[in-house]
């Protein structure tokens, strides 16, 4: 009898273990098995610890499916890897949710669910609507003469700093004779431009160099924050107690980088014609209307803490992603000098050398625009984008997706899908040009739909003008001993190129 009972127990335990390891929701995509604690995340890290999104490509081939399921801890997750499924996730309303009650996202906001990009529901809709409407009025995401003048002035300063050399010891840290440090040299432009929208302020180039140095430090902290995170949630979100190990899992960098941006935002003084005072005026009006009603939803939603986190959400991409993409563009010119020459010839024939390129030149510079698009395709700075959450059980192609499923869009896989691009491994800007005109762009570096990156127009504008100005005025060459390899990257919320010195020569 005892032998039979033991056999039953063994069979039952085996079933329970197998059901845990290989179990999945009914009618769900082919999936990766899971283990205790981190679920399937173990296997993604085992395949590539620093860039786990690359392991997904292995399972796409192994499971013979562009849609695969897995577990991040106890959270069931679906990862989509081709254009059709990515577009479906990004454009359907039921996938507009965010990660939910995520520890790491609360940790950056003193334990509260604040900000815009990682939030959802009514609060997200109201804050996003208010922020985008007012920032657009101030020039964010549309043509704005005053801000275009700001950028033109900043570009003049950039060219002068590189061509004519540093005017103080702090600038010598980023420009040294015939070499320049990327992305650090780009920091003042990115920071000043977004800060002009937020607070109607800029920090100028001065004899002491302290103002621009503070902007470079700010951008370094932004990159530190990005390097400490993971768009899929990561180990800290799955096991929050790992924060007690300090920076071993990136927690210290994540929090310190976040706090540096918060401190910078709090330094702002109220000025006219800027987002921060506009928000504060709206907040006072709403609180006055609510009076003593402590349960008023809008009054709860509009707060100085919320304002700081919204500004932080907008500033992080401007301070880290924009310089990262621009640096990637220059790195590719170093690797493909024949492409750089074609870009320079096109700019020379359309713009000339007596003025800097402007946004209006973009449609007349199809190959130049194609180069930028090709770089953003190959070097997807947000490989898994920002996670979405399914807000209700729904049908997704032939599969059933349960409510609260985490949806990850593998943009890196989509941007390197042979079925879509033919030869995705090759750097070939001409794929975006046909008969001298730009063809339809199927890349989605900024996402799509209601959750599209709010700063897409802003980012494309700055990246275009940065890249064209640099290659119009300078030739770039590789320096030995520098991390110029296209594989020299830093993982995190965004994938960034490592800081590197690049040799330059001024063009006539």
ChimeraX attribute file (.defattr): number of C-alpha atoms within 10 A of each C-alpha:
attribute: neighborCount
match mode: 1-to-1
recipient: residues
	/A:1	6
	/A:2	7
	/A:3	8
	/A:4	9
	/A:5	10
	/A:6	11
	/A:7	12
	/A:8	12
	/A:9	12
	/A:10	12
	/A:11	12
	/A:12	12
	/A:13	12
	/A:14	12
	/A:15	12
	/A:16	13
	/A:17	13
	/A:18	13
	/A:19	12
	/A:20	15
	/A:21	17
	/A:22	14
	/A:23	15
	/A:24	19
	/A:25	11
	/A:26	10
	/A:27	12
	/A:28	18
	/A:29	23
	/A:30	20
	/A:31	22
	/A:32	21
	/A:33	20
	/A:34	23
	/A:35	18
	/A:36	11
	/A:37	14
	/A:38	19
	/A:39	22
	/A:40	24
	/A:41	23
	/A:42	20
	/A:43	20
	/A:44	21
	/A:45	15
	/A:46	11
	/A:47	16
	/A:48	13
	/A:49	14
	/A:50	14
	/A:51	18
	/A:52	21
	/A:53	21
	/A:54	19
	/A:55	16
	/A:56	23
	/A:57	18
	/A:58	13
	/A:59	19
	/A:60	19
	/A:61	10
	/A:62	10
	/A:63	15
	/A:64	11
	/A:65	16
	/A:66	24
	/A:67	24
	/A:68	20
	/A:69	22
	/A:70	26
	/A:71	23
	/A:72	23
	/A:73	21
	/A:74	15
	/A:75	16
	/A:76	20
	/A:77	26
	/A:78	25
	/A:79	24
	/A:80	27
	/A:81	26
	/A:82	23
	/A:83	21
	/A:84	12
	/A:85	18
	/A:86	23
	/A:87	16
	/A:88	17
	/A:89	22
	/A:90	21
	/A:91	16
	/A:92	12
	/A:93	15
	/A:94	16
	/A:95	23
	/A:96	21
	/A:97	23
	/A:98	23
	/A:99	22
	/A:100	16
	/A:101	12
	/A:102	16
	/A:103	17
	/A:104	22
	/A:105	21
	/A:106	15
	/A:107	17
	/A:108	20
	/A:109	19
	/A:110	10
	/A:111	11
	/A:112	14
	/A:113	21
	/A:114	25
	/A:115	26
	/A:116	22
	/A:117	18
	/A:118	19
	/A:119	21
	/A:120	23
	/A:121	11
	/A:122	12
	/A:123	19
	/A:124	19
	/A:125	14
	/A:126	15
	/A:127	21
	/A:128	19
	/A:129	11
	/A:130	14
	/A:131	22
	/A:132	16
	/A:133	13
	/A:134	17
	/A:135	19
	/A:136	16
	/A:137	16
	/A:138	21
	/A:139	18
	/A:140	24
	/A:141	19
	/A:142	14
	/A:143	15
	/A:144	14
	/A:145	10
	/A:146	12
	/A:147	19
	/A:148	17
	/A:149	11
	/A:150	16
	/A:151	22
	/A:152	19
	/A:153	12
	/A:154	22
	/A:155	21
	/A:156	12
	/A:157	16
	/A:158	19
	/A:159	16
	/A:160	12
	/A:161	19
	/A:162	24
	/A:163	18
	/A:164	11
	/A:165	17
	/A:166	19
	/A:167	14
	/A:168	13
	/A:169	13
	/A:170	15
	/A:171	21
	/A:172	16
	/A:173	14
	/A:174	24
	/A:175	23
	/A:176	15
	/A:177	15
	/A:178	15
	/A:179	19
	/A:180	22
	/A:181	18
	/A:182	23
	/A:183	26
	/A:184	23
	/A:185	20
	/A:186	24
	/A:187	24
	/A:188	27
	/A:189	28
	/A:190	26
	/A:191	23
	/A:192	24
	/A:193	24
	/A:194	23
	/A:195	22
	/A:196	22
	/A:197	21
	/A:198	24
	/A:199	22
	/A:200	22
	/A:201	16
	/A:202	19
	/A:203	18
	/A:204	14
	/A:205	18
	/A:206	11
	/A:207	13
	/A:208	13
	/A:209	17
	/A:210	17
	/A:211	15
	/A:212	23
	/A:213	20
	/A:214	15
	/A:215	22
	/A:216	23
	/A:217	15
	/A:218	23
	/A:219	29
	/A:220	19
	/A:221	23
	/A:222	28
	/A:223	28
	/A:224	22
	/A:225	27
	/A:226	27
	/A:227	21
	/A:228	26
	/A:229	25
	/A:230	26
	/A:231	17
	/A:232	23
	/A:233	18
	/A:234	21
	/A:235	23
	/A:236	20
	/A:237	22
	/A:238	20
	/A:239	13
	/A:240	15
	/A:241	10
	/A:242	16
	/A:243	17
	/A:244	12
	/A:245	11
	/A:246	11
	/A:247	14
	/A:248	12
	/A:249	17
	/A:250	23
	/A:251	24
	/A:252	18
	/A:253	22
	/A:254	26
	/A:255	19
	/A:256	17
	/A:257	24
	/A:258	25
	/A:259	18
	/A:260	18
	/A:261	23
	/A:262	20
	/A:263	13
	/A:264	14
	/A:265	20
	/A:266	13
	/A:267	8
	/A:268	15
	/A:269	12
	/A:270	14
	/A:271	14
	/A:272	11
	/A:273	17
	/A:274	21
	/A:275	26
	/A:276	25
	/A:277	18
	/A:278	18
	/A:279	19
	/A:280	16
	/A:281	11
	/A:282	14
	/A:283	20
	/A:284	14
	/A:285	12
	/A:286	17
	/A:287	18
	/A:288	11
	/A:289	13
	/A:290	16
	/A:291	10
	/A:292	9
	/A:293	11
	/A:294	10
	/A:295	9
	/A:296	14
	/A:297	12
	/A:298	17
	/A:299	19
	/A:300	16
	/A:301	19
	/A:302	20
	/A:303	18
	/A:304	14
	/A:305	16
	/A:306	20
	/A:307	24
	/A:308	20
	/A:309	23
	/A:310	19
	/A:311	23
	/A:312	22
	/A:313	19
	/A:314	20
	/A:315	23
	/A:316	23
	/A:317	22
	/A:318	25
	/A:319	28
	/A:320	26
	/A:321	24
	/A:322	23
	/A:323	29
	/A:324	26
	/A:325	25
	/A:326	24
	/A:327	26
	/A:328	26
	/A:329	23
	/A:330	23
	/A:331	23
	/A:332	19
	/A:333	21
	/A:334	21
	/A:335	16
	/A:336	13
	/A:337	14
	/A:338	11
	/A:339	19
	/A:340	22
	/A:341	15
	/A:342	13
	/A:343	22
	/A:344	23
	/A:345	15
	/A:346	18
	/A:347	24
	/A:348	14
	/A:349	10
	/A:350	13
	/A:351	18
	/A:352	14
	/A:353	14
	/A:354	7
	/A:355	9
	/A:356	18
	/A:357	24
	/A:358	18
	/A:359	14
	/A:360	8
	/A:361	15
	/A:362	17
	/A:363	12
	/A:364	17
	/A:365	21
	/A:366	21
	/A:367	25
	/A:368	25
	/A:369	21
	/A:370	22
	/A:371	25
	/A:372	22
	/A:373	22
	/A:374	24
	/A:375	20
	/A:376	21
	/A:377	22
	/A:378	19
	/A:379	24
	/A:380	26
	/A:381	25
	/A:382	23
	/A:383	26
	/A:384	25
	/A:385	23
	/A:386	23
	/A:387	23
	/A:388	27
	/A:389	22
	/A:390	24
	/A:391	19
	/A:392	15
	/A:393	13
	/A:394	14
	/A:395	12
	/A:396	14
	/A:397	12
	/A:398	9
	/A:399	14
	/A:400	15
	/A:401	25
	/A:402	19
	/A:403	15
	/A:404	20
	/A:405	22
	/A:406	27
	/A:407	28
	/A:408	23
	/A:409	29
	/A:410	28
	/A:411	27
	/A:412	26
	/A:413	23
	/A:414	27
	/A:415	26
	/A:416	23
	/A:417	19
	/A:418	13
	/A:419	11
	/A:420	13
	/A:421	14
	/A:422	11
	/A:423	13
	/A:424	17
	/A:425	12
	/A:426	11
	/A:427	16
	/A:428	15
	/A:429	19
	/A:430	16
	/A:431	18
	/A:432	20
	/A:433	17
	/A:434	12
	/A:435	6
	/A:436	12
	/A:437	14
	/A:438	18
	/A:439	14
	/A:440	9
	/A:441	12
	/A:442	14
	/A:443	19
	/A:444	20
	/A:445	21
	/A:446	21
	/A:447	21
	/A:448	15
	/A:449	15
	/A:450	13
	/A:451	19
	/A:452	15
	/A:453	19
	/A:454	18
	/A:455	17
	/A:456	14
	/A:457	15
	/A:458	19
	/A:459	21
	/A:460	19
	/A:461	19
	/A:462	23
	/A:463	22
	/A:464	19
	/A:465	20
	/A:466	27
	/A:467	21
	/A:468	24
	/A:469	22
	/A:470	22
	/A:471	20
	/A:472	26
	/A:473	18
	/A:474	19
	/A:475	19
	/A:476	22
	/A:477	20
	/A:478	19
	/A:479	15
	/A:480	10
	/A:481	8
	/A:482	13
	/A:483	18
	/A:484	23
	/A:485	14
	/A:486	13
	/A:487	10
	/A:488	13
	/A:489	17
	/A:490	18
	/A:491	21
	/A:492	24
	/A:493	25
	/A:494	26
	/A:495	23
	/A:496	26
	/A:497	25
	/A:498	21
	/A:499	18
	/A:500	22
	/A:501	24
	/A:502	22
	/A:503	19
	/A:504	20
	/A:505	15
	/A:506	16
	/A:507	11
	/A:508	7
